[in-house]
């Protein structure tokens, strides 16, 4: 074991292979989801609709990759943008670019008034609109390290198109992170008013995407060690 990093990969693998632990984790996830667990948290004053476990994983990756640009589709209240901006602030460089089909005025105002606003840029429009994608590409041009987080519309069709458009922006050694792949593992009744659900979600899009590219692979150790995550099979490492 590396004395500078106390994690034990053999223990992580054993935990991931423990069927009873997996059952308990799935049961806990489904139970707390009914209480809107992911809505309970803020990051530096802005609501961040993420599980704390995934935020821990994201900070590990951002610190490791040290991206010049983080692209996020899906803004909501802006907590995730502020989270990424805070990591870039610690690193001393970089920008986070958020894309959302609708940025509500009160959210935009709060984000633009945040102390880390100088590291945040936003584009309003569909993440798969050609004009929006062109603007994102302009931001990414010339950047050595680009990391992408997809967290907008969770239908298979939309995420598949995002993967096609935004995957090409990710630089070797960085990550393409697809949130809410867990939808495929949840009860269908969890999404009574949504166009997505088991069989039609980010995970099905990820698996289709990976079947046609050799640039990315699933970093399974991340979700294995998190145990509870909204992104199983969603942490994709760029190989080339």
Protein Blocks (a to p, Z undefined) as FASTA:
>chain_A
ZZklmbdfklmmmmmmmmklmmmmmmmmmmmmmnommlmpceehiacdddfklmmmmmmm
mmmnopabdcdehjknommmmmmmmmmmmnopacdddddfbdcfklmmmmmmpmklmmpc
cdeddfkbfklmmmmmmmmgopabdcddddbdfbfklmmmmmmmmmmmpcghiacddehk
lmmmpcfklmmmbcbdehiafklmmmmmmmmcckbccdfklmmmnopackghkaccdfZZ
